Amino acid sequence: MSGPVRLGVLGCSAIARRRTLPAVADIPELTTAAVASRDAAKAAEFAVAFGGTPTGYDELIADPEIDAIYLSLPTALHHEWTARALRAGKHVLCEKPLTDDAARTRELTGLAREKGLVLRENFAFLHHPQHVRVAELVAGGRIGALRTFTATFGIPPLPAADIRYDRALGGGSLLDVGVYPLRAAQLLLGPGLAVAGATLRSDEELGVDLAGHVLLVSPEGVFADLEFGFQHTYRSRYGLWGSAAELSLDRAFTPPAEHRPVLRIDEQDHAEELTLGASHQFRTSLAAFAGAVLDRGPDEPAWLDAADETARLITEVRERAVRVRG
Ligand SMILES: NC(=O)c1ccc[n+]([C@@H]2O[C@H](COP(=O)([O-])OP(=O)(O)OC[C@H]3O[C@@H](n4cnc5c(N)ncnc54)[C@H](OP(=O)(O)O)[C@@H]3O)[C@@H](O)[C@H]2O)c1
């Protein structure tokens, strides 16, 4: 197809308002063609702010003028609405995580494969070039043999009415922030990670986990030690600890667009900092999605495999976790 891709926005969410739709406006290959809400007044307000025709969910899915859907509903609704969009022949950029479970994710990736449609999970951090630099340094031997990957994503408590505290909507810290360290471990250690242990701290009344700690092992024997939660000061970082040096990156998952990342390398008697260029990772994620819809390059099977792998890890962590009270 020739561009621009006509995007339908499913759900007038906070993330759509704050990050996604302002970035869409900067991408010539994408245009906001319709915005759907359960609330007509909210859809109308979004349409004024970002363009597109205000509409409802069912009407959006049925609209033949829409090529692709950006879906940012609460996580428990991702499966149903992604499946409906794919069955209607639309490409989908779904907010992370694609679903909360391995079988449900496989159903969606299977549908995308069968129909030849683009289906991506919007882990925007994967599109920041800082991780490419990290991978190059590790592959080039800068830290020696990699022994352990550590990653943390923690945020302070949220307002009580937030969807993340609602079990029925797919709440909990594993699905919200925990998926970032899991996906980063996949990115830097490769596929086939085994879950060696996990703990989840849960609020019994709410029925959601508020924090967690996961130990993974790669097929090569590298450990991954991951922590996340809603009960912390803000921390978004990872480190790669090798036989010769340790490489660490702060603000790894949600760096502001203007932030210039600093990679720190610590050796026994020497420390070095490499300052990299800033990047707007929401913009690059959206541009990559639009490019995939327009060109159907060779990368899509790898994106689907990675989504399946993340969902397998989520499921295994939940099954294996030792639960403690929040
Ligand atoms: N990639 C990232 O960096 C990033 C960052 C934040 C969030 N996210 C993901 O984006 C998704 C939405 O997060 P958010 O913080 O933007 O949430 P939010 O502001 O609560 O938005 C969720 C939207 O879903 C729609 N919705 C449909 N049924 C609903 C229900 N029963 N209860 C509440 N809302 C319902 C609502 O839109 P209408 O009222 O218009 O129908 C609502 O605005 C989550 O999957 C989250 O993990 C991703």
PDBQT file of the ligand as one rigid body, heavy atoms in Angstrom, charges set to zero:
ROOT
HETATM    1  N1  LIG A 401       4.364   2.074  26.087  1.00  0.00    +0.000 N 
HETATM    2  C1  LIG A 401       4.326   2.825  27.178  1.00  0.00    +0.000 C 
HETATM    3  O1  LIG A 401       5.284   3.553  27.475  1.00  0.00    +0.000 OA
HETATM    4  C2  LIG A 401       3.096   2.833  28.039  1.00  0.00    +0.000 A 
HETATM    5  C3  LIG A 401       2.966   3.792  29.042  1.00  0.00    +0.000 A 
HETATM    6  C4  LIG A 401       1.789   3.818  29.786  1.00  0.00    +0.000 A 
HETATM    7  C5  LIG A 401       0.798   2.858  29.543  1.00  0.00    +0.000 A 
HETATM    8  N2  LIG A 401       0.976   1.910  28.609  1.00  0.00    +0.000 N 
HETATM    9  C6  LIG A 401      -0.056   0.866  28.363  1.00  0.00    +0.000 C 
HETATM   10  O2  LIG A 401      -1.189   1.501  27.774  1.00  0.00    +0.000 OA
HETATM   11  C7  LIG A 401      -2.393   0.915  28.247  1.00  0.00    +0.000 C 
HETATM   12  C8  LIG A 401      -3.268   2.022  28.845  1.00  0.00    +0.000 C 
HETATM   13  O3  LIG A 401      -2.596   2.654  29.913  1.00  0.00    +0.000 OA
HETATM   14  P1  LIG A 401      -2.990   4.147  30.396  1.00  0.00    +0.000 P 
HETATM   15  O4  LIG A 401      -2.158   4.500  31.535  1.00  0.00    +0.000 OA
HETATM   16  O5  LIG A 401      -2.961   5.056  29.223  1.00  0.00    +0.000 OA
HETATM   17  O6  LIG A 401      -4.494   3.875  30.884  1.00  0.00    +0.000 OA
HETATM   18  P2  LIG A 401      -5.787   4.809  30.944  1.00  0.00    +0.000 P 
HETATM   19  O7  LIG A 401      -5.440   6.244  30.876  1.00  0.00    +0.000 OA
HETATM   20  O8  LIG A 401      -6.602   4.328  32.095  1.00  0.00    +0.000 OA
HETATM   21  O9  LIG A 401      -6.513   4.472  29.564  1.00  0.00    +0.000 OA
HETATM   22  C9  LIG A 401      -7.162   3.281  29.283  1.00  0.00    +0.000 C 
HETATM   23  C10 LIG A 401      -8.291   3.602  28.305  1.00  0.00    +0.000 C 
HETATM   24  O10 LIG A 401      -8.980   2.400  28.013  1.00  0.00    +0.000 OA
HETATM   25  C11 LIG A 401     -10.344   2.675  27.773  1.00  0.00    +0.000 C 
HETATM   26  N3  LIG A 401     -11.171   1.722  28.550  1.00  0.00    +0.000 N 
HETATM   27  C12 LIG A 401     -11.993   0.785  28.011  1.00  0.00    +0.000 A 
HETATM   28  N4  LIG A 401     -12.594   0.075  28.963  1.00  0.00    +0.000 NA
HETATM   29  C13 LIG A 401     -12.165   0.551  30.132  1.00  0.00    +0.000 A 
HETATM   30  C14 LIG A 401     -12.465   0.223  31.482  1.00  0.00    +0.000 A 
HETATM   31  N5  LIG A 401     -13.320  -0.746  31.805  1.00  0.00    +0.000 N 
HETATM   32  N6  LIG A 401     -11.849   0.932  32.448  1.00  0.00    +0.000 NA
HETATM   33  C15 LIG A 401     -10.971   1.920  32.151  1.00  0.00    +0.000 A 
HETATM   34  N7  LIG A 401     -10.658   2.276  30.884  1.00  0.00    +0.000 NA
HETATM   35  C16 LIG A 401     -11.250   1.591  29.872  1.00  0.00    +0.000 A 
HETATM   36  C17 LIG A 401     -10.607   4.122  28.184  1.00  0.00    +0.000 C 
HETATM   37  O11 LIG A 401     -10.755   4.866  26.993  1.00  0.00    +0.000 OA
HETATM   38  P3  LIG A 401     -12.183   5.502  26.596  1.00  0.00    +0.000 P 
HETATM   39  O12 LIG A 401     -12.729   6.090  27.876  1.00  0.00    +0.000 OA
HETATM   40  O13 LIG A 401     -11.812   6.513  25.594  1.00  0.00    +0.000 OA
HETATM   41  O14 LIG A 401     -13.040   4.401  26.057  1.00  0.00    +0.000 OA
HETATM   42  C18 LIG A 401      -9.335   4.556  28.890  1.00  0.00    +0.000 C 
HETATM   43  O15 LIG A 401      -9.019   5.890  28.644  1.00  0.00    +0.000 OA
HETATM   44  C19 LIG A 401      -1.980  -0.180  29.235  1.00  0.00    +0.000 C 
HETATM   45  O16 LIG A 401      -1.942  -1.420  28.561  1.00  0.00    +0.000 OA
HETATM   46  C20 LIG A 401      -0.565   0.210  29.641  1.00  0.00    +0.000 C 
HETATM   47  O17 LIG A 401       0.242  -0.907  29.979  1.00  0.00    +0.000 OA
HETATM   48  C21 LIG A 401       2.094   1.891  27.840  1.00  0.00    +0.000 A 
ENDROOT
TORSDOF 0
